[in-house]
Amino acid sequence: MCWSATADLVAGTGIAAIGVACVVRLRRARDLPLAALPLLLGAHQIVESVIWRSDGGSGPATVVWAAIALPLLALWVPLGVACAVPLHTRRWLLVPLVAGAATATVLAYCLAVRPVRAEVRGHTLGYAVDVPLPGLVVAGYLLATVGSLLLAGDRRLTLLGVLTGAGAVICVAVWRAEFISTWCAVAAVCSVVLFGWAGRRPLPAPGGASPSSVDRTGT
């Protein structure tokens, strides 16, 4: 989220461009879901620019925004991390994956049967959807997204998890004050980190095997 329709549109376009660059410079096909995350985040910002211009409300743009922000990201991030990391690391991601699947299911159900509404609050947009046990749902969401990045075993993805977790705390604090929304800045910084991660050179395999042979075995 940004502080105006124009800011959201500009930020979304820039973040989506980083996403295109991430995909172009990929070295391994299994990194695609995570490398494409900035594309999703950029589209998310662009959708919100439409909500700003509509002065909030419960129209299709609001529903699309909520569907991306809530169930889709809760499942996309841990699945993307699981695809990208070596096989021996994936066992650590079982809990975030289960949390993401359960959280996404609950949130998708809520969006399907209950209305979601956006409201302009100063220089921010507030979104309201009725979710049961919100504290538990938020915990599951953070475990799925931030937790999977912290457990990835890759220093760039760990950095991304730290930035995402810290950014979420700061953004929520500023957003509650209705001063200005800074989510777009966090999304931009995280997209730059993913750009560096997408272009990294894969580590040589034990025993001198080539990276291509490692990818074929799925490790």
Protein Blocks (a to p, Z undefined) as FASTA:
>chain_A
ZZbfklmmmmmmmmmmmmmmmmmmpcbfklmmmmmmmmmmmmmmmmmmmmmmnngajdfk
lmmmmmmmmmmmmmmmmmmmmmmpcfklmmmmmmmmmmmmmmmmmmmmmmmmpccdddde
hjaccdddddehkllmmmmmmmmmmmmmmmnopaklmmmmmmmmmmmmmmmmmmmnomac
cklmmmmmmmmmmmmmmmpccdddehhiafklmmmnoZZ
